[in-house]
Amino acid sequence: QLDRIIIHQQVELLEAILGTETCSKYEIKNHLGQRVYFAVEENGCFDRKLCSPIRSFTIRIADNTGREVITVNRPLRCNSCWFPCFLQEV
């Protein structure tokens, strides 16, 4: 049972050196700092470069045995003032 979680993004060496964004990976830890889940964001290079904050993605969260326990999908949606009804949703 978890009463809180701590999420750490793993920084890729290529991302740090070149300043380019790669698919994000996260460690999800309990309050003692023990890893309980691991998450990987899936999306395309095109999405990361051109649509960065509003990009579509799928995040797959797996437990320590590698079994997927949660999938989070966010479709690409426009959030401009011309389309206020198309705000982001997960």
PyMOL Python script that loads the backbone (N, CA, C, O; Angstrom):
from pymol import cmd

cmd.read_pdbstr("""\
ATOM      1  N   GLN A   1       0.846  -1.187   0.000  1.00  0.00           N
ATOM      2  CA  GLN A   1       0.000   0.000   0.000  1.00  0.00           C
ATOM      3  C   GLN A   1       0.885   1.242   0.000  1.00  0.00           C
ATOM      4  O   GLN A   1       1.854   1.328   0.754  1.00  0.00           O
ATOM      5  N   LEU A   2       0.540   2.197  -0.854  1.00  0.00           N
ATOM      6  CA  LEU A   2       1.313   3.431  -0.964  1.00  0.00           C
ATOM      7  C   LEU A   2       0.471   4.608  -0.497  1.00  0.00           C
ATOM      8  O   LEU A   2      -0.658   4.788  -0.954  1.00  0.00           O
ATOM      9  N   ASP A   3       1.013   5.407   0.408  1.00  0.00           N
ATOM     10  CA  ASP A   3       0.297   6.612   0.821  1.00  0.00           C
ATOM     11  C   ASP A   3       0.795   7.840   0.061  1.00  0.00           C
ATOM     12  O   ASP A   3       0.136   8.879   0.054  1.00  0.00           O
ATOM     13  N   ARG A   4       1.966   7.719  -0.581  1.00  0.00           N
ATOM     14  CA  ARG A   4       2.476   8.771  -1.465  1.00  0.00           C
ATOM     15  C   ARG A   4       3.548   8.168  -2.359  1.00  0.00           C
ATOM     16  O   ARG A   4       4.124   7.125  -2.052  1.00  0.00           O
ATOM     17  N   ILE A   5       3.804   8.850  -3.476  1.00  0.00           N
ATOM     18  CA  ILE A   5       4.827   8.380  -4.404  1.00  0.00           C
ATOM     19  C   ILE A   5       5.759   9.532  -4.753  1.00  0.00           C
ATOM     20  O   ILE A   5       5.401  10.705  -4.640  1.00  0.00           O
ATOM     21  N   ILE A   6       6.942   9.173  -5.173  1.00  0.00           N
ATOM     22  CA  ILE A   6       7.951  10.124  -5.630  1.00  0.00           C
ATOM     23  C   ILE A   6       8.302   9.708  -7.059  1.00  0.00           C
ATOM     24  O   ILE A   6       8.611   8.542  -7.307  1.00  0.00           O
ATOM     25  N   ILE A   7       8.255  10.651  -7.994  1.00  0.00           N
ATOM     26  CA  ILE A   7       8.531  10.340  -9.392  1.00  0.00           C
ATOM     27  C   ILE A   7       9.826  11.033  -9.809  1.00  0.00           C
ATOM     28  O   ILE A   7       9.973  12.248  -9.675  1.00  0.00           O
ATOM     29  N   HIS A   8      10.760  10.230 -10.318  1.00  0.00           N
ATOM     30  CA  HIS A   8      12.038  10.746 -10.802  1.00  0.00           C
ATOM     31  C   HIS A   8      12.154  10.458 -12.288  1.00  0.00           C
ATOM     32  O   HIS A   8      12.026   9.310 -12.714  1.00  0.00           O
ATOM     33  N   GLN A   9      12.399  11.502 -13.079  1.00  0.00           N
ATOM     34  CA  GLN A   9      12.629  11.289 -14.506  1.00  0.00           C
ATOM     35  C   GLN A   9      14.083  10.925 -14.701  1.00  0.00           C
ATOM     36  O   GLN A   9      14.971  11.577 -14.150  1.00  0.00           O
ATOM     37  N   GLN A  10      14.334   9.888 -15.481  1.00  0.00           N
ATOM     38  CA  GLN A  10      15.692   9.498 -15.808  1.00  0.00           C
ATOM     39  C   GLN A  10      16.143  10.309 -17.014  1.00  0.00           C
ATOM     40  O   GLN A  10      15.483  10.298 -18.052  1.00  0.00           O
ATOM     41  N   VAL A  11      17.260  11.010 -16.883  1.00  0.00           N
ATOM     42  CA  VAL A  11      17.774  11.841 -17.968  1.00  0.00           C
ATOM     43  C   VAL A  11      18.713  10.999 -18.813  1.00  0.00           C
ATOM     44  O   VAL A  11      19.643  10.377 -18.299  1.00  0.00           O
ATOM     45  N   GLU A  12      18.462  10.986 -20.105  1.00  0.00           N
ATOM     46  CA  GLU A  12      19.309  10.266 -21.048  1.00  0.00           C
ATOM     47  C   GLU A  12      20.554  11.106 -21.342  1.00  0.00           C
ATOM     48  O   GLU A  12      20.476  12.332 -21.418  1.00  0.00           O
ATOM     49  N   LEU A  13      21.687  10.449 -21.505  1.00  0.00           N
ATOM     50  CA  LEU A  13      22.942  11.134 -21.788  1.00  0.00           C
ATOM     51  C   LEU A  13      22.853  11.917 -23.092  1.00  0.00           C
ATOM     52  O   LEU A  13      23.305  13.060 -23.160  1.00  0.00           O
ATOM     53  N   LEU A  14      22.274  11.313 -24.124  1.00  0.00           N
ATOM     54  CA  LEU A  14      22.115  11.984 -25.417  1.00  0.00           C
ATOM     55  C   LEU A  14      21.272  13.249 -25.269  1.00  0.00           C
ATOM     56  O   LEU A  14      21.566  14.275 -25.883  1.00  0.00           O
ATOM     57  N   GLU A  15      20.244  13.169 -24.466  1.00  0.00           N
ATOM     58  CA  GLU A  15      19.366  14.315 -24.239  1.00  0.00           C
ATOM     59  C   GLU A  15      20.122  15.444 -23.537  1.00  0.00           C
ATOM     60  O   GLU A  15      19.962  16.614 -23.885  1.00  0.00           O
ATOM     61  N   ALA A  16      20.938  15.092 -22.558  1.00  0.00           N
ATOM     62  CA  ALA A  16      21.690  16.096 -21.803  1.00  0.00           C
ATOM     63  C   ALA A  16      22.768  16.763 -22.655  1.00  0.00           C
ATOM     64  O   ALA A  16      22.983  17.971 -22.558  1.00  0.00           O
ATOM     65  N   ILE A  17      23.440  15.978 -23.484  1.00  0.00           N
ATOM     66  CA  ILE A  17      24.544  16.515 -24.288  1.00  0.00           C
ATOM     67  C   ILE A  17      24.037  17.329 -25.473  1.00  0.00           C
ATOM     68  O   ILE A  17      24.500  18.447 -25.700  1.00  0.00           O
ATOM     69  N   LEU A  18      23.097  16.782 -26.227  1.00  0.00           N
ATOM     70  CA  LEU A  18      22.639  17.423 -27.456  1.00  0.00           C
ATOM     71  C   LEU A  18      21.450  18.349 -27.271  1.00  0.00           C
ATOM     72  O   LEU A  18      21.124  19.128 -28.167  1.00  0.00           O
ATOM     73  N   GLY A  19      20.805  18.272 -26.127  1.00  0.00           N
ATOM     74  CA  GLY A  19      19.634  19.105 -25.890  1.00  0.00           C
ATOM     75  C   GLY A  19      18.411  18.632 -26.650  1.00  0.00           C
ATOM     76  O   GLY A  19      17.433  19.369 -26.773  1.00  0.00           O
ATOM     77  N   THR A  20      18.455  17.418 -27.160  1.00  0.00           N
ATOM     78  CA  THR A  20      17.320  16.855 -27.878  1.00  0.00           C
ATOM     79  C   THR A  20      16.495  16.001 -26.929  1.00  0.00           C
ATOM     80  O   THR A  20      17.032  15.391 -26.004  1.00  0.00           O
ATOM     81  N   GLU A  21      15.202  15.960 -27.158  1.00  0.00           N
ATOM     82  CA  GLU A  21      14.329  15.193 -26.277  1.00  0.00           C
ATOM     83  C   GLU A  21      14.175  13.770 -26.777  1.00  0.00           C
ATOM     84  O   GLU A  21      13.972  13.537 -27.969  1.00  0.00           O
ATOM     85  N   THR A  22      14.273  12.823 -25.863  1.00  0.00           N
ATOM     86  CA  THR A  22      14.022  11.423 -26.175  1.00  0.00           C
ATOM     87  C   THR A  22      12.775  10.992 -25.404  1.00  0.00           C
ATOM     88  O   THR A  22      12.245  11.757 -24.598  1.00  0.00           O
ATOM     89  N   CYS A  23      12.312   9.777 -25.649  1.00  0.00           N
ATOM     90  CA  CYS A  23      11.164   9.275 -24.888  1.00  0.00           C
ATOM     91  C   CYS A  23      11.528   9.252 -23.411  1.00  0.00           C
ATOM     92  O   CYS A  23      12.577   8.732 -23.030  1.00  0.00           O
ATOM     93  N   SER A  24      10.677   9.804 -22.600  1.00  0.00           N
ATOM     94  CA  SER A  24      10.971   9.932 -21.172  1.00  0.00           C
ATOM     95  C   SER A  24      10.754   8.617 -20.436  1.00  0.00           C
ATOM     96  O   SER A  24       9.862   7.833 -20.762  1.00  0.00           O
ATOM     97  N   LYS A  25      11.603   8.401 -19.428  1.00  0.00           N
ATOM     98  CA  LYS A  25      11.503   7.234 -18.556  1.00  0.00           C
ATOM     99  C   LYS A  25      11.479   7.742 -17.120  1.00  0.00           C
ATOM    100  O   LYS A  25      12.165   8.703 -16.772  1.00  0.00           O
ATOM    101  N   TYR A  26      10.685   7.082 -16.301  1.00  0.00           N
ATOM    102  CA  TYR A  26      10.500   7.530 -14.923  1.00  0.00           C
ATOM    103  C   TYR A  26      10.599   6.367 -13.951  1.00  0.00           C
ATOM    104  O   TYR A  26      10.162   5.255 -14.249  1.00  0.00           O
ATOM    105  N   GLU A  27      11.172   6.631 -12.797  1.00  0.00           N
ATOM    106  CA  GLU A  27      11.118   5.691 -11.690  1.00  0.00           C
ATOM    107  C   GLU A  27      10.089   6.226 -10.708  1.00  0.00           C
ATOM    108  O   GLU A  27      10.109   7.405 -10.353  1.00  0.00           O
ATOM    109  N   ILE A  28       9.206   5.366 -10.281  1.00  0.00           N
ATOM    110  CA  ILE A  28       8.180   5.748  -9.308  1.00  0.00           C
ATOM    111  C   ILE A  28       8.532   5.037  -8.004  1.00  0.00           C
ATOM    112  O   ILE A  28       8.566   3.808  -7.945  1.00  0.00           O
ATOM    113  N   LYS A  29       8.793   5.819  -6.968  1.00  0.00           N
ATOM    114  CA  LYS A  29       9.306   5.279  -5.708  1.00  0.00           C
ATOM    115  C   LYS A  29       8.333   5.522  -4.563  1.00  0.00           C
ATOM    116  O   LYS A  29       7.489   6.416  -4.620  1.00  0.00           O
ATOM    117  N   ASN A  30       8.469   4.714  -3.533  1.00  0.00           N
ATOM    118  CA  ASN A  30       7.677   4.934  -2.323  1.00  0.00           C
ATOM    119  C   ASN A  30       8.368   5.974  -1.449  1.00  0.00           C
ATOM    120  O   ASN A  30       9.415   6.497  -1.829  1.00  0.00           O
ATOM    121  N   HIS A  31       7.809   6.279  -0.302  1.00  0.00           N
ATOM    122  CA  HIS A  31       8.369   7.335   0.556  1.00  0.00           C
ATOM    123  C   HIS A  31       9.742   6.973   1.129  1.00  0.00           C
ATOM    124  O   HIS A  31      10.437   7.840   1.658  1.00  0.00           O
ATOM    125  N   LEU A  32      10.141   5.694   1.027  1.00  0.00           N
ATOM    126  CA  LEU A  32      11.468   5.269   1.483  1.00  0.00           C
ATOM    127  C   LEU A  32      12.513   5.329   0.369  1.00  0.00           C
ATOM    128  O   LEU A  32      13.687   5.036   0.597  1.00  0.00           O
ATOM    129  N   GLY A  33      12.080   5.711  -0.843  1.00  0.00           N
ATOM    130  CA  GLY A  33      12.993   5.793  -1.976  1.00  0.00           C
ATOM    131  C   GLY A  33      13.170   4.482  -2.713  1.00  0.00           C
ATOM    132  O   GLY A  33      14.055   4.370  -3.561  1.00  0.00           O
ATOM    133  N   GLN A  34      12.346   3.484  -2.408  1.00  0.00           N
ATOM    134  CA  GLN A  34      12.421   2.194  -3.080  1.00  0.00           C
ATOM    135  C   GLN A  34      11.565   2.235  -4.347  1.00  0.00           C
ATOM    136  O   GLN A  34      10.420   2.686  -4.323  1.00  0.00           O
ATOM    137  N   ARG A  35      12.136   1.761  -5.444  1.00  0.00           N
ATOM    138  CA  ARG A  35      11.381   1.757  -6.702  1.00  0.00           C
ATOM    139  C   ARG A  35      10.264   0.725  -6.633  1.00  0.00           C
ATOM    140  O   ARG A  35      10.498  -0.446  -6.334  1.00  0.00           O
ATOM    141  N   VAL A  36       9.043   1.180  -6.916  1.00  0.00           N
ATOM    142  CA  VAL A  36       7.895   0.279  -6.926  1.00  0.00           C
ATOM    143  C   VAL A  36       7.306   0.145  -8.329  1.00  0.00           C
ATOM    144  O   VAL A  36       6.657  -0.856  -8.634  1.00  0.00           O
ATOM    145  N   TYR A  37       7.527   1.149  -9.186  1.00  0.00           N
ATOM    146  CA  TYR A  37       7.045   1.109 -10.559  1.00  0.00           C
ATOM    147  C   TYR A  37       8.067   1.780 -11.462  1.00  0.00           C
ATOM    148  O   TYR A  37       8.925   2.536 -11.008  1.00  0.00           O
ATOM    149  N   PHE A  38       7.953   1.485 -12.746  1.00  0.00           N
ATOM    150  CA  PHE A  38       8.798   2.099 -13.758  1.00  0.00           C
ATOM    151  C   PHE A  38       7.881   2.512 -14.893  1.00  0.00           C
ATOM    152  O   PHE A  38       7.010   1.740 -15.292  1.00  0.00           O
ATOM    153  N   ALA A  39       8.061   3.721 -15.424  1.00  0.00           N
ATOM    154  CA  ALA A  39       7.177   4.228 -16.473  1.00  0.00           C
ATOM    155  C   ALA A  39       7.992   4.645 -17.694  1.00  0.00           C
ATOM    156  O   ALA A  39       9.095   5.176 -17.575  1.00  0.00           O
ATOM    157  N   VAL A  40       7.421   4.390 -18.872  1.00  0.00           N
ATOM    158  CA  VAL A  40       8.051   4.778 -20.129  1.00  0.00           C
ATOM    159  C   VAL A  40       7.018   5.516 -20.968  1.00  0.00           C
ATOM    160  O   VAL A  40       5.905   5.033 -21.178  1.00  0.00           O
ATOM    161  N   GLU A  41       7.403   6.683 -21.437  1.00  0.00           N
ATOM    162  CA  GLU A  41       6.531   7.469 -22.322  1.00  0.00           C
ATOM    163  C   GLU A  41       6.837   7.106 -23.761  1.00  0.00           C
ATOM    164  O   GLU A  41       7.998   7.087 -24.171  1.00  0.00           O
ATOM    165  N   GLU A  42       5.802   6.819 -24.523  1.00  0.00           N
ATOM    166  CA  GLU A  42       5.959   6.485 -25.936  1.00  0.00           C
ATOM    167  C   GLU A  42       5.326   7.584 -26.778  1.00  0.00           C
ATOM    168  O   GLU A  42       4.153   7.914 -26.605  1.00  0.00           O
ATOM    169  N   ASN A  43       6.106   8.141 -27.681  1.00  0.00           N
ATOM    170  CA  ASN A  43       5.604   9.101 -28.664  1.00  0.00           C
ATOM    171  C   ASN A  43       6.663   9.262 -29.742  1.00  0.00           C
ATOM    172  O   ASN A  43       7.772   8.745 -29.615  1.00  0.00           O
ATOM    173  N   GLY A  44       6.326   9.965 -30.780  1.00  0.00           N
ATOM    174  CA  GLY A  44       7.253  10.133 -31.889  1.00  0.00           C
ATOM    175  C   GLY A  44       8.125  11.366 -31.743  1.00  0.00           C
ATOM    176  O   GLY A  44       7.787  12.301 -31.017  1.00  0.00           O
ATOM    177  N   CYS A  45       9.245  11.356 -32.438  1.00  0.00           N
ATOM    178  CA  CYS A  45      10.168  12.500 -32.441  1.00  0.00           C
ATOM    179  C   CYS A  45       9.452  13.753 -32.944  1.00  0.00           C
ATOM    180  O   CYS A  45       9.665  14.847 -32.422  1.00  0.00           O
ATOM    181  N   PHE A  46       8.611  13.589 -33.951  1.00  0.00           N
ATOM    182  CA  PHE A  46       7.833  14.710 -34.501  1.00  0.00           C
ATOM    183  C   PHE A  46       6.974  15.348 -33.404  1.00  0.00           C
ATOM    184  O   PHE A  46       6.935  16.571 -33.274  1.00  0.00           O
ATOM    185  N   ASP A  47       6.297  14.524 -32.628  1.00  0.00           N
ATOM    186  CA  ASP A  47       5.454  15.037 -31.537  1.00  0.00           C
ATOM    187  C   ASP A  47       6.271  15.795 -30.507  1.00  0.00           C
ATOM    188  O   ASP A  47       5.870  16.869 -30.059  1.00  0.00           O
ATOM    189  N   ARG A  48       7.427  15.235 -30.125  1.00  0.00           N
ATOM    190  CA  ARG A  48       8.256  15.875 -29.096  1.00  0.00           C
ATOM    191  C   ARG A  48       8.795  17.219 -29.560  1.00  0.00           C
ATOM    192  O   ARG A  48       8.851  18.167 -28.778  1.00  0.00           O
ATOM    193  N   LYS A  49       9.195  17.311 -30.837  1.00  0.00           N
ATOM    194  CA  LYS A  49       9.792  18.546 -31.355  1.00  0.00           C
ATOM    195  C   LYS A  49       8.758  19.648 -31.615  1.00  0.00           C
ATOM    196  O   LYS A  49       8.958  20.793 -31.208  1.00  0.00           O
ATOM    197  N   LEU A  50       7.667  19.309 -32.285  1.00  0.00           N
ATOM    198  CA  LEU A  50       6.728  20.334 -32.731  1.00  0.00           C
ATOM    199  C   LEU A  50       5.569  20.598 -31.767  1.00  0.00           C
ATOM    200  O   LEU A  50       5.036  21.707 -31.737  1.00  0.00           O
ATOM    201  N   CYS A  51       5.182  19.615 -30.996  1.00  0.00           N
ATOM    202  CA  CYS A  51       3.987  19.765 -30.148  1.00  0.00           C
ATOM    203  C   CYS A  51       4.334  19.652 -28.671  1.00  0.00           C
ATOM    204  O   CYS A  51       3.451  19.375 -27.859  1.00  0.00           O
ATOM    205  N   SER A  52       5.548  19.851 -28.313  1.00  0.00           N
ATOM    206  CA  SER A  52       6.096  19.519 -27.002  1.00  0.00           C
ATOM    207  C   SER A  52       5.108  19.506 -25.834  1.00  0.00           C
ATOM    208  O   SER A  52       4.809  18.419 -25.340  1.00  0.00           O
ATOM    209  N   PRO A  53       4.580  20.641 -25.360  1.00  0.00           N
ATOM    210  CA  PRO A  53       3.727  20.568 -24.161  1.00  0.00           C
ATOM    211  C   PRO A  53       2.340  19.987 -24.414  1.00  0.00           C
ATOM    212  O   PRO A  53       1.686  19.524 -23.479  1.00  0.00           O
ATOM    213  N   ILE A  54       1.887  20.006 -25.660  1.00  0.00           N
ATOM    214  CA  ILE A  54       0.541  19.480 -25.937  1.00  0.00           C
ATOM    215  C   ILE A  54       0.595  18.166 -26.706  1.00  0.00           C
ATOM    216  O   ILE A  54      -0.419  17.717 -27.239  1.00  0.00           O
ATOM    217  N   ARG A  55       1.767  17.550 -26.765  1.00  0.00           N
ATOM    218  CA  ARG A  55       1.947  16.343 -27.572  1.00  0.00           C
ATOM    219  C   ARG A  55       1.088  15.182 -27.080  1.00  0.00           C
ATOM    220  O   ARG A  55       0.698  15.109 -25.915  1.00  0.00           O
ATOM    221  N   SER A  56       0.817  14.297 -27.999  1.00  0.00           N
ATOM    222  CA  SER A  56       0.129  13.062 -27.629  1.00  0.00           C
ATOM    223  C   SER A  56       1.171  12.096 -27.076  1.00  0.00           C
ATOM    224  O   SER A  56       2.348  12.174 -27.428  1.00  0.00           O
ATOM    225  N   PHE A  57       0.736  11.193 -26.216  1.00  0.00           N
ATOM    226  CA  PHE A  57       1.649  10.190 -25.692  1.00  0.00           C
ATOM    227  C   PHE A  57       0.883   9.028 -25.086  1.00  0.00           C
ATOM    228  O   PHE A  57      -0.312   9.115 -24.803  1.00  0.00           O
ATOM    229  N   THR A  58       1.607   7.950 -24.900  1.00  0.00           N
ATOM    230  CA  THR A  58       1.148   6.807 -24.122  1.00  0.00           C
ATOM    231  C   THR A  58       2.217   6.550 -23.077  1.00  0.00           C
ATOM    232  O   THR A  58       3.399   6.465 -23.411  1.00  0.00           O
ATOM    233  N   ILE A  59       1.826   6.426 -21.830  1.00  0.00           N
ATOM    234  CA  ILE A  59       2.761   6.080 -20.764  1.00  0.00           C
ATOM    235  C   ILE A  59       2.371   4.703 -20.257  1.00  0.00           C
ATOM    236  O   ILE A  59       1.229   4.462 -19.864  1.00  0.00           O
ATOM    237  N   ARG A  60       3.340   3.813 -20.276  1.00  0.00           N
ATOM    238  CA  ARG A  60       3.125   2.459 -19.767  1.00  0.00           C
ATOM    239  C   ARG A  60       3.841   2.343 -18.425  1.00  0.00           C
ATOM    240  O   ARG A  60       5.041   2.601 -18.330  1.00  0.00           O
ATOM    241  N   ILE A  61       3.106   1.959 -17.401  1.00  0.00           N
ATOM    242  CA  ILE A  61       3.656   1.827 -16.059  1.00  0.00           C
ATOM    243  C   ILE A  61       3.699   0.349 -15.702  1.00  0.00           C
ATOM    244  O   ILE A  61       2.692  -0.354 -15.780  1.00  0.00           O
ATOM    245  N   ALA A  62       4.885  -0.111 -15.307  1.00  0.00           N
ATOM    246  CA  ALA A  62       5.090  -1.523 -14.983  1.00  0.00           C
ATOM    247  C   ALA A  62       5.589  -1.656 -13.549  1.00  0.00           C
ATOM    248  O   ALA A  62       6.231  -0.753 -13.012  1.00  0.00           O
ATOM    249  N   ASP A  63       5.283  -2.793 -12.945  1.00  0.00           N
ATOM    250  CA  ASP A  63       5.802  -3.052 -11.599  1.00  0.00           C
ATOM    251  C   ASP A  63       7.233  -3.570 -11.707  1.00  0.00           C
ATOM    252  O   ASP A  63       7.785  -3.639 -12.806  1.00  0.00           O
ATOM    253  N   ASN A  64       7.832  -3.932 -10.590  1.00  0.00           N
ATOM    254  CA  ASN A  64       9.238  -4.358 -10.585  1.00  0.00           C
ATOM    255  C   ASN A  64       9.475  -5.682 -11.294  1.00  0.00           C
ATOM    256  O   ASN A  64      10.620  -6.009 -11.609  1.00  0.00           O
ATOM    257  N   THR A  65       8.429  -6.447 -11.552  1.00  0.00           N
ATOM    258  CA  THR A  65       8.592  -7.698 -12.297  1.00  0.00           C
ATOM    259  C   THR A  65       8.475  -7.467 -13.799  1.00  0.00           C
ATOM    260  O   THR A  65       8.662  -8.395 -14.585  1.00  0.00           O
ATOM    261  N   GLY A  66       8.164  -6.231 -14.205  1.00  0.00           N
ATOM    262  CA  GLY A  66       8.020  -5.900 -15.617  1.00  0.00           C
ATOM    263  C   GLY A  66       6.607  -6.055 -16.140  1.00  0.00           C
ATOM    264  O   GLY A  66       6.365  -5.865 -17.332  1.00  0.00           O
ATOM    265  N   ARG A  67       5.670  -6.396 -15.270  1.00  0.00           N
ATOM    266  CA  ARG A  67       4.276  -6.565 -15.678  1.00  0.00           C
ATOM    267  C   ARG A  67       3.598  -5.202 -15.743  1.00  0.00           C
ATOM    268  O   ARG A  67       3.617  -4.446 -14.771  1.00  0.00           O
ATOM    269  N   GLU A  68       3.002  -4.893 -16.887  1.00  0.00           N
ATOM    270  CA  GLU A  68       2.315  -3.611 -17.057  1.00  0.00           C
ATOM    271  C   GLU A  68       1.071  -3.566 -16.171  1.00  0.00           C
ATOM    272  O   GLU A  68       0.241  -4.475 -16.193  1.00  0.00           O
ATOM    273  N   VAL A  69       0.960  -2.490 -15.394  1.00  0.00           N
ATOM    274  CA  VAL A  69      -0.173  -2.365 -14.469  1.00  0.00           C
ATOM    275  C   VAL A  69      -1.095  -1.205 -14.819  1.00  0.00           C
ATOM    276  O   VAL A  69      -2.272  -1.215 -14.457  1.00  0.00           O
ATOM    277  N   ILE A  70      -0.566  -0.203 -15.522  1.00  0.00           N
ATOM    278  CA  ILE A  70      -1.365   0.967 -15.900  1.00  0.00           C
ATOM    279  C   ILE A  70      -0.898   1.445 -17.274  1.00  0.00           C
ATOM    280  O   ILE A  70       0.297   1.448 -17.571  1.00  0.00           O
ATOM    281  N   THR A  71      -1.857   1.847 -18.105  1.00  0.00           N
ATOM    282  CA  THR A  71      -1.545   2.512 -19.368  1.00  0.00           C
ATOM    283  C   THR A  71      -2.298   3.830 -19.387  1.00  0.00           C
ATOM    284  O   THR A  71      -3.509   3.868 -19.170  1.00  0.00           O
ATOM    285  N   VAL A  72      -1.571   4.916 -19.647  1.00  0.00           N
ATOM    286  CA  VAL A  72      -2.159   6.247 -19.711  1.00  0.00           C
ATOM    287  C   VAL A  72      -2.031   6.749 -21.143  1.00  0.00           C
ATOM    288  O   VAL A  72      -0.925   6.812 -21.678  1.00  0.00           O
ATOM    289  N   ASN A  73      -3.139   7.105 -21.762  1.00  0.00           N
ATOM    290  CA  ASN A  73      -3.138   7.628 -23.131  1.00  0.00           C
ATOM    291  C   ASN A  73      -3.607   9.077 -23.136  1.00  0.00           C
ATOM    292  O   ASN A  73      -4.599   9.430 -22.498  1.00  0.00           O
ATOM    293  N   ARG A  74      -2.876   9.901 -23.866  1.00  0.00           N
ATOM    294  CA  ARG A  74      -3.321  11.279 -24.078  1.00  0.00           C
ATOM    295  C   ARG A  74      -3.265  11.563 -25.573  1.00  0.00           C
ATOM    296  O   ARG A  74      -2.177  11.625 -26.147  1.00  0.00           O
ATOM    297  N   PRO A  75      -4.420  11.736 -26.212  1.00  0.00           N
ATOM    298  CA  PRO A  75      -4.424  12.039 -27.643  1.00  0.00           C
ATOM    299  C   PRO A  75      -4.020  13.486 -27.900  1.00  0.00           C
ATOM    300  O   PRO A  75      -4.099  14.332 -27.009  1.00  0.00           O
ATOM    301  N   LEU A  76      -3.592  13.756 -29.112  1.00  0.00           N
ATOM    302  CA  LEU A  76      -3.261  15.121 -29.498  1.00  0.00           C
ATOM    303  C   LEU A  76      -4.538  15.932 -29.595  1.00  0.00           C
ATOM    304  O   LEU A  76      -5.475  15.544 -30.292  1.00  0.00           O
ATOM    305  N   ARG A  77      -4.577  17.054 -28.900  1.00  0.00           N
ATOM    306  CA  ARG A  77      -5.746  17.936 -28.927  1.00  0.00           C
ATOM    307  C   ARG A  77      -5.253  19.372 -28.996  1.00  0.00           C
ATOM    308  O   ARG A  77      -4.193  19.702 -28.464  1.00  0.00           O
ATOM    309  N   CYS A  78      -6.005  20.193 -29.635  1.00  0.00           N
ATOM    310  CA  CYS A  78      -5.651  21.602 -29.784  1.00  0.00           C
ATOM    311  C   CYS A  78      -6.142  22.366 -28.561  1.00  0.00           C
ATOM    312  O   CYS A  78      -7.270  22.165 -28.111  1.00  0.00           O
ATOM    313  N   ASN A  79      -5.301  23.237 -28.025  1.00  0.00           N
ATOM    314  CA  ASN A  79      -5.722  24.029 -26.872  1.00  0.00           C
ATOM    315  C   ASN A  79      -5.642  25.534 -27.147  1.00  0.00           C
ATOM    316  O   ASN A  79      -5.369  26.319 -26.238  1.00  0.00           O
ATOM    317  N   SER A  80      -5.877  25.928 -28.379  1.00  0.00           N
ATOM    318  CA  SER A  80      -5.824  27.346 -28.712  1.00  0.00           C
ATOM    319  C   SER A  80      -7.130  28.040 -28.308  1.00  0.00           C
ATOM    320  O   SER A  80      -8.115  27.383 -27.973  1.00  0.00           O
ATOM    321  N   CYS A  81      -7.122  29.343 -28.344  1.00  0.00           N
ATOM    322  CA  CYS A  81      -8.326  30.093 -28.003  1.00  0.00           C
ATOM    323  C   CYS A  81      -9.430  29.890 -29.036  1.00  0.00           C
ATOM    324  O   CYS A  81     -10.598  30.159 -28.757  1.00  0.00           O
ATOM    325  N   TRP A  82      -9.063  29.413 -30.237  1.00  0.00           N
ATOM    326  CA  TRP A  82     -10.056  29.157 -31.275  1.00  0.00           C
ATOM    327  C   TRP A  82     -10.810  27.850 -31.032  1.00  0.00           C
ATOM    328  O   TRP A  82     -11.920  27.665 -31.532  1.00  0.00           O
ATOM    329  N   PHE A  83     -10.202  26.948 -30.264  1.00  0.00           N
ATOM    330  CA  PHE A  83     -10.807  25.644 -29.990  1.00  0.00           C
ATOM    331  C   PHE A  83     -10.808  25.361 -28.487  1.00  0.00           C
ATOM    332  O   PHE A  83     -10.182  24.394 -28.052  1.00  0.00           O
ATOM    333  N   PRO A  84     -11.490  26.174 -27.689  1.00  0.00           N
ATOM    334  CA  PRO A  84     -11.413  25.997 -26.237  1.00  0.00           C
ATOM    335  C   PRO A  84     -12.035  24.696 -25.747  1.00  0.00           C
ATOM    336  O   PRO A  84     -11.764  24.273 -24.623  1.00  0.00           O
ATOM    337  N   CYS A  85     -12.858  24.057 -26.560  1.00  0.00           N
ATOM    338  CA  CYS A  85     -13.465  22.808 -26.117  1.00  0.00           C
ATOM    339  C   CYS A  85     -12.538  21.608 -26.318  1.00  0.00           C
ATOM    340  O   CYS A  85     -12.892  20.491 -25.943  1.00  0.00           O
ATOM    341  N   PHE A  86     -11.368  21.818 -26.898  1.00  0.00           N
ATOM    342  CA  PHE A  86     -10.430  20.718 -27.143  1.00  0.00           C
ATOM    343  C   PHE A  86      -9.250  20.784 -26.191  1.00  0.00           C
ATOM    344  O   PHE A  86      -8.105  20.657 -26.624  1.00  0.00           O
ATOM    345  N   LEU A  87      -9.501  20.977 -24.916  1.00  0.00           N
ATOM    346  CA  LEU A  87      -8.423  21.021 -23.937  1.00  0.00           C
ATOM    347  C   LEU A  87      -7.880  19.619 -23.701  1.00  0.00           C
ATOM    348  O   LEU A  87      -8.553  18.635 -24.008  1.00  0.00           O
ATOM    349  N   GLN A  88      -6.683  19.519 -23.165  1.00  0.00           N
ATOM    350  CA  GLN A  88      -6.039  18.240 -22.950  1.00  0.00           C
ATOM    351  C   GLN A  88      -6.835  17.348 -21.998  1.00  0.00           C
ATOM    352  O   GLN A  88      -7.446  17.815 -21.037  1.00  0.00           O
ATOM    353  N   GLU A  89      -6.807  16.079 -22.292  1.00  0.00           N
ATOM    354  CA  GLU A  89      -7.416  15.100 -21.394  1.00  0.00           C
ATOM    355  C   GLU A  89      -6.610  13.822 -21.451  1.00  0.00           C
ATOM    356  O   GLU A  89      -6.027  13.494 -22.485  1.00  0.00           O
ATOM    357  N   VAL A  90      -6.575  13.100 -20.344  1.00  0.00           N
ATOM    358  CA  VAL A  90      -5.830  11.845 -20.247  1.00  0.00           C
ATOM    359  C   VAL A  90      -6.823  10.736 -20.065  1.00  0.00           C
ATOM    360  O   VAL A  90      -6.437   9.572 -19.956  1.00  0.00           O
TER     361      VAL A  90
END
""", "prot")
cmd.dss("prot")
cmd.show_as("cartoon", "prot")
cmd.util.cbc("prot")
cmd.orient("prot")
